[in-house]
Amino acid sequence: MPDTIIQKTILFVKEVLEGAEGGHDWYHIERVWNTARYIREREGTGDMLTIELTALLHDISDAKFNGGDDEKGSEMAGDFLLKQGVDAETVEHISAIIKHVSYKGGFSQDQISTIEFQIVQDADRLDAIGAIGIARAFNYGGFKNRPIHLPEKPLQEYDDSKAYHKSDAPTINHFYEKLLKLKDLMNTATGMQMAKERHDYMLDFLDRFYNEWDPGK
């Protein structure tokens, strides 16, 4: 059953995400899936099937693209898995992870502490930083027609997660409002180790960006 349900889930996700924005498409899912499996192997703990299914389904309906509905993704994933005959306890666990896995502007939220949650969250956050993270940030900024950089635009403080999702800040601001915070939010030793290298790469990129933005400074 595990191989069968994985293949069915892959086909389902590819179908639902056809035409999705390039930073949140099937290839984002595939990278998170591969990274989650890698972290699981390095950490040596966690139910692999739960981790794989959660990674594959974690962005089935991202709140950034569905009008801000934080519940829809977990509901869609749960409905799909129940129809595939996955037991109710596992479905409840996966749905809970999907509901809470995303970064919501740093606001406190209900969390679950299972190792499966920690691994999938680390894998998702790792895909938001480093070279891939930089590419995704500017792709999403272009998708939303946001400016690359406005030197006069201050960093924003958000009142809640919905305000965070609705932000129209320049892409460079996004590095400080989210991406550079992720290194210190990793759950696993493997995630922390991988995040440090990617974090440092982003700092190097920003140094170069500012040097090219105004060579006289």
N, C-alpha and C positions, 0 to 999 in steps of 0.2 A: 503493500500500500504506500509506503513513504515515497518511492520513486514516482508512482502514478499520481499522487496528489500534488507533488512538486511540479510535474509536467503540466497538469491541468491548471495549476495556479499560474504558471508562467504564461500559458496561452490566454488565460483570463486577463491578466495584468496587461499584456501586450495589446489586447483588444481594447480594453478600457482606456489606456493611455495613448492610443494612436493619435498622432497630431499634437501631443502635449508640448508645452514649452520645453526648450532643449535642456534646461537644467533640472527638469522634473519629469523626464521621459523614461522610457524603458531602460535606457543605458544608465541613468542614475540608479534605478532599482537594481540593475544587475551589479553595479559596483558595490552598492550597500550589501547586497546578498553575498558577494564574494568576500568582502571585508569582514562581514559578520561571521562567516564560516572560518576565516583565517583567525580571527580573535578567539573564537570558540576552541579551535585546535591549540592555540598558544596558551590559553587559560586552562584548558583541560577540564572544563565544567560547563554545565548547562545542557538542556535538552535540544539536540541538534534540529529535530523536526520543527519544534516550536520556534526556534531561532530562524530557520529558513523560511517558514511560512510567514512569520511576522515581517522579516526583511522584505520579502516579495510583495507583501500587501500594505506596507506601512504608509505609502503615499498614494493609495488608490483613489483618494479624494482629498487633496490638499486644501486646507482652509483658505489659502491665498488665492485659490482659483474657483472656489465654490460659493463665494459670497460670505465667507467667514464662519462656516458651519464646522465646528470642531468635532461634532458627533458623527457626521456622515461617513467618514472613512472607516471608523471602527464598526459602524452598522453594516456597511457594504461588505466588509471583510467577514464579519460574523455570519451574515446571511449566506455568503458564498461557501464558507467552510462547513456550515451545517448541512448544506445541500450535498456536499461531498462526503458526508458521513463522519466527519471529525467529531470526536466526543465533546459534549457540552462544556466540560471543565476546561479542556484545552482551548476551545473557542473563546470562552470567557476570558482566559488569561491573555490570549493573543489580542482580543479586542481591547482589553485594558491597556496593553502596551501601546497599541496604535493610537489610542486616545491621548496618551500622555507623552509619547516619544518626542514630539517636535519641540523645538525651541520656541518659546512664546514671549520673547522680549525680556526674559530674566525675571518674570513675575512668579511669585510662589504659586504652586499648583499642587493638587493631589498627586502623589507619586506612588509607584510600586517599586519594591526593592529587589525583585527577583533578578538572578544573574542573566536570565534571558532578556529582560528589559534593559539591563545595563549594557549588554553586548550589542544589541540592536541600536540602542541610542548612540553608543560610541561610534558604530559603523556609519550611521547616518550623519553624525556631526563631523566625522573625518572627511566625508565627501564634500563638506562645506568649506574646507580649508585647504591650504596648499595650492598647487598649480591648478588642479581641478576646481577648487573652491573659487579661485580668482576668475577662471573662465566662466563658471556658473554665475558669479555675482554680476559680471558685466553683461552676460547674455540676458539675465533677468532684468537688469536695468534697461537694456535696449528694448526688451519686450514690453516694458512698462513706459518706455519713452522718458526715462529719467536722465538728468544730466550726469555726466561722468564725475564732475567735480565742480563745486561752487565754493571757492575759498572763504567767502563771506557767510556761508550757511553754517550755523552752529550745530553741534551734535544735539539730538533730540532726547528728551526724557518722555516716556510714554506712560499714560495713566493706567492702561490695561492692555491685555493681549490683542484685543480688537484694534485698538489704536496703533499698536505695533504693526499689525498686518496691513493697515491702511497707509502706512508711512509712504511718503513720496520723496524721501531724502535722496541726495545724490549717492551714487554707488560707493564712492570713497568713504562717505560717512558710515556706510553699512559695515565697513571693516571694523570701525571702532564701536559701533552700536551692537554688533553681534560677533563677527568672525574672530576677532582677536580675543574674545572672552572664552571661546570654546575650549582652548587648551586646558584651562583650569577647571573645566566642568566634566572632564572625562571620568568614567567610573572604574575602568579596569587598568591594570598595569600595562597591558599591551596597548590599549588605547592611548594612554598617557605617553608612552614611548613614541608611537607613531605621530601623535599630535604635535610633539615638540619640534620635530623636523619640519612639518608642514607649517607650523606657526612661524618658525624662523624664516622660512621661504617667503611668507607674506610680508614680514618686516623688511626683508631685503627688497622685495618688489616695491613697497611703499617708499622706501628711501630713493630708489631709482625713479619712481614716478614723480616725486617732488623735485628731484634734480632736473628732470626733463621738463617739468611744468614751468619752472622758472630757473634757468641755468645761472642767473645772476645772484641767486641767494646762496 
